[in-house]
Amino acid sequence: MAQLAGSAAPMGGSNDDLLAQLNAEPEPDPLADVEYTGDVPEDSRRELTALQQGFRDRAKREAERFRLATDSEYWLAICFKSREDKEKFLRNAKLLHVGDKYMDGYAVARLLGVPMDDE
């Protein structure tokens, strides 16, 4: 765990991101709500129906995950004439401790007092 946590930030994710992945809820059991009758053919149909619905639900979640993972319009770039100007900006904005190139937008928003709905 310590090795994973230590490697999270250099790969672009924060320790909070890594912990969220490690603590994520497991996929729901598609058979959890099947009501069994004791009739094997009927119970098999109910299980198959539940499994099919589980696959459909998982496909929807995966489609949303894929959309979020491949959406490239969630970042921005700010450019200065020199490295010194960039670092001066980050120091004066008190953002240097967040990063000098890639920063968590929500952390920046908090520091700048910008309200965000989806933190």
CNS distance restraints for C-alpha pairs under 8 A (distance, minus, plus):
assign (resid   1 and name CA) (resid   5 and name CA) 6.04 0.50 0.50
assign (resid   2 and name CA) (resid   6 and name CA) 5.98 0.50 0.50
assign (resid   3 and name CA) (resid   7 and name CA) 6.29 0.50 0.50
assign (resid   4 and name CA) (resid   8 and name CA) 6.31 0.50 0.50
assign (resid   4 and name CA) (resid  18 and name CA) 7.81 0.50 0.50
assign (resid   5 and name CA) (resid   9 and name CA) 7.86 0.50 0.50
assign (resid   5 and name CA) (resid  15 and name CA) 5.78 0.50 0.50
assign (resid   5 and name CA) (resid  18 and name CA) 6.71 0.50 0.50
assign (resid   5 and name CA) (resid  19 and name CA) 7.80 0.50 0.50
assign (resid   6 and name CA) (resid  15 and name CA) 7.79 0.50 0.50
assign (resid   7 and name CA) (resid  11 and name CA) 6.58 0.50 0.50
assign (resid   8 and name CA) (resid  12 and name CA) 6.75 0.50 0.50
assign (resid   8 and name CA) (resid  13 and name CA) 5.20 0.50 0.50
assign (resid   8 and name CA) (resid  14 and name CA) 5.64 0.50 0.50
assign (resid   8 and name CA) (resid  15 and name CA) 5.71 0.50 0.50
assign (resid   8 and name CA) (resid  17 and name CA) 7.93 0.50 0.50
assign (resid   8 and name CA) (resid  18 and name CA) 6.30 0.50 0.50
assign (resid   9 and name CA) (resid  13 and name CA) 4.99 0.50 0.50
assign (resid   9 and name CA) (resid  14 and name CA) 4.82 0.50 0.50
assign (resid   9 and name CA) (resid  15 and name CA) 6.40 0.50 0.50
assign (resid  12 and name CA) (resid 102 and name CA) 7.66 0.50 0.50
assign (resid  13 and name CA) (resid  17 and name CA) 5.90 0.50 0.50
assign (resid  13 and name CA) (resid  18 and name CA) 6.94 0.50 0.50
assign (resid  14 and name CA) (resid  18 and name CA) 6.46 0.50 0.50
assign (resid  15 and name CA) (resid  19 and name CA) 6.14 0.50 0.50
assign (resid  16 and name CA) (resid  20 and name CA) 6.05 0.50 0.50
assign (resid  17 and name CA) (resid  21 and name CA) 6.37 0.50 0.50
assign (resid  18 and name CA) (resid  22 and name CA) 6.27 0.50 0.50
assign (resid  19 and name CA) (resid  23 and name CA) 5.95 0.50 0.50
assign (resid  20 and name CA) (resid  24 and name CA) 5.76 0.50 0.50
assign (resid  29 and name CA) (resid  54 and name CA) 7.94 0.50 0.50
assign (resid  30 and name CA) (resid  50 and name CA) 5.71 0.50 0.50
assign (resid  30 and name CA) (resid  51 and name CA) 5.67 0.50 0.50
assign (resid  30 and name CA) (resid  53 and name CA) 7.48 0.50 0.50
assign (resid  30 and name CA) (resid  54 and name CA) 5.09 0.50 0.50
assign (resid  31 and name CA) (resid  47 and name CA) 6.39 0.50 0.50
assign (resid  31 and name CA) (resid  50 and name CA) 6.03 0.50 0.50
assign (resid  31 and name CA) (resid  51 and name CA) 6.85 0.50 0.50
assign (resid  34 and name CA) (resid  46 and name CA) 6.56 0.50 0.50
assign (resid  34 and name CA) (resid  47 and name CA) 6.58 0.50 0.50
assign (resid  34 and name CA) (resid  50 and name CA) 7.03 0.50 0.50
assign (resid  35 and name CA) (resid  43 and name CA) 7.91 0.50 0.50
assign (resid  35 and name CA) (resid  46 and name CA) 7.83 0.50 0.50
assign (resid  36 and name CA) (resid  43 and name CA) 5.62 0.50 0.50
assign (resid  36 and name CA) (resid  46 and name CA) 7.95 0.50 0.50
assign (resid  37 and name CA) (resid  42 and name CA) 7.30 0.50 0.50
assign (resid  37 and name CA) (resid  43 and name CA) 6.34 0.50 0.50
assign (resid  38 and name CA) (resid  43 and name CA) 6.91 0.50 0.50
assign (resid  39 and name CA) (resid  43 and name CA) 5.90 0.50 0.50
assign (resid  40 and name CA) (resid  44 and name CA) 5.93 0.50 0.50
assign (resid  41 and name CA) (resid  45 and name CA) 6.32 0.50 0.50
assign (resid  42 and name CA) (resid  46 and name CA) 6.28 0.50 0.50
assign (resid  43 and name CA) (resid  47 and name CA) 6.10 0.50 0.50
assign (resid  44 and name CA) (resid  48 and name CA) 6.08 0.50 0.50
assign (resid  45 and name CA) (resid  49 and name CA) 6.08 0.50 0.50
assign (resid  46 and name CA) (resid  50 and name CA) 6.13 0.50 0.50
assign (resid  47 and name CA) (resid  51 and name CA) 6.04 0.50 0.50
assign (resid  48 and name CA) (resid  52 and name CA) 6.05 0.50 0.50
assign (resid  49 and name CA) (resid  53 and name CA) 6.22 0.50 0.50
assign (resid  50 and name CA) (resid  54 and name CA) 6.07 0.50 0.50
assign (resid  51 and name CA) (resid  55 and name CA) 6.23 0.50 0.50
assign (resid  52 and name CA) (resid  56 and name CA) 6.29 0.50 0.50
assign (resid  53 and name CA) (resid  57 and name CA) 6.03 0.50 0.50
assign (resid  54 and name CA) (resid  58 and name CA) 6.03 0.50 0.50
assign (resid  55 and name CA) (resid  59 and name CA) 6.03 0.50 0.50
assign (resid  56 and name CA) (resid  60 and name CA) 6.35 0.50 0.50
assign (resid  57 and name CA) (resid  61 and name CA) 6.39 0.50 0.50
assign (resid  58 and name CA) (resid  62 and name CA) 6.04 0.50 0.50
assign (resid  59 and name CA) (resid  63 and name CA) 6.05 0.50 0.50
assign (resid  60 and name CA) (resid  64 and name CA) 6.37 0.50 0.50
assign (resid  61 and name CA) (resid  65 and name CA) 6.14 0.50 0.50
assign (resid  62 and name CA) (resid  66 and name CA) 5.95 0.50 0.50
assign (resid  63 and name CA) (resid  67 and name CA) 6.13 0.50 0.50
assign (resid  64 and name CA) (resid  68 and name CA) 6.23 0.50 0.50
assign (resid  65 and name CA) (resid  69 and name CA) 6.03 0.50 0.50
assign (resid  66 and name CA) (resid  70 and name CA) 6.02 0.50 0.50
assign (resid  67 and name CA) (resid  71 and name CA) 5.90 0.50 0.50
assign (resid  79 and name CA) (resid  86 and name CA) 7.63 0.50 0.50
assign (resid  80 and name CA) (resid  85 and name CA) 6.15 0.50 0.50
assign (resid  80 and name CA) (resid  86 and name CA) 5.74 0.50 0.50
assign (resid  81 and name CA) (resid  85 and name CA) 6.70 0.50 0.50
assign (resid  81 and name CA) (resid  86 and name CA) 7.90 0.50 0.50
assign (resid  82 and name CA) (resid  86 and name CA) 6.41 0.50 0.50
assign (resid  83 and name CA) (resid  87 and name CA) 6.13 0.50 0.50
assign (resid  84 and name CA) (resid  88 and name CA) 6.02 0.50 0.50
assign (resid  85 and name CA) (resid  89 and name CA) 6.12 0.50 0.50
assign (resid  86 and name CA) (resid  90 and name CA) 6.28 0.50 0.50
assign (resid  87 and name CA) (resid  91 and name CA) 6.02 0.50 0.50
assign (resid  87 and name CA) (resid  96 and name CA) 7.34 0.50 0.50
assign (resid  87 and name CA) (resid 100 and name CA) 7.30 0.50 0.50
assign (resid  88 and name CA) (resid  92 and name CA) 5.99 0.50 0.50
assign (resid  89 and name CA) (resid  93 and name CA) 5.94 0.50 0.50
assign (resid  90 and name CA) (resid  94 and name CA) 5.88 0.50 0.50
assign (resid  90 and name CA) (resid  95 and name CA) 4.88 0.50 0.50
assign (resid  90 and name CA) (resid  96 and name CA) 4.89 0.50 0.50
assign (resid  90 and name CA) (resid 100 and name CA) 7.30 0.50 0.50
assign (resid  91 and name CA) (resid  95 and name CA) 6.13 0.50 0.50
assign (resid  91 and name CA) (resid  96 and name CA) 5.43 0.50 0.50
assign (resid  93 and name CA) (resid 112 and name CA) 7.92 0.50 0.50
assign (resid  94 and name CA) (resid 111 and name CA) 7.86 0.50 0.50
assign (resid  95 and name CA) (resid  99 and name CA) 6.90 0.50 0.50
assign (resid  95 and name CA) (resid 108 and name CA) 6.97 0.50 0.50
assign (resid  95 and name CA) (resid 111 and name CA) 7.60 0.50 0.50
assign (resid  96 and name CA) (resid 100 and name CA) 5.84 0.50 0.50
assign (resid  98 and name CA) (resid 103 and name CA) 5.98 0.50 0.50
assign (resid  98 and name CA) (resid 104 and name CA) 7.42 0.50 0.50
assign (resid  98 and name CA) (resid 107 and name CA) 7.36 0.50 0.50
assign (resid  98 and name CA) (resid 108 and name CA) 7.40 0.50 0.50
assign (resid  99 and name CA) (resid 103 and name CA) 5.39 0.50 0.50
assign (resid 103 and name CA) (resid 107 and name CA) 7.62 0.50 0.50
assign (resid 103 and name CA) (resid 108 and name CA) 7.23 0.50 0.50
assign (resid 104 and name CA) (resid 108 and name CA) 6.40 0.50 0.50
assign (resid 105 and name CA) (resid 109 and name CA) 6.05 0.50 0.50
assign (resid 106 and name CA) (resid 110 and name CA) 6.13 0.50 0.50
assign (resid 106 and name CA) (resid 116 and name CA) 7.36 0.50 0.50
assign (resid 106 and name CA) (resid 119 and name CA) 6.36 0.50 0.50
assign (resid 107 and name CA) (resid 111 and name CA) 6.30 0.50 0.50
assign (resid 108 and name CA) (resid 112 and name CA) 6.12 0.50 0.50
assign (resid 109 and name CA) (resid 113 and name CA) 5.91 0.50 0.50
assign (resid 109 and name CA) (resid 114 and name CA) 4.77 0.50 0.50
assign (resid 109 and name CA) (resid 115 and name CA) 6.85 0.50 0.50
assign (resid 109 and name CA) (resid 116 and name CA) 7.23 0.50 0.50
assign (resid 110 and name CA) (resid 114 and name CA) 5.98 0.50 0.50
assign (resid 110 and name CA) (resid 115 and name CA) 7.14 0.50 0.50
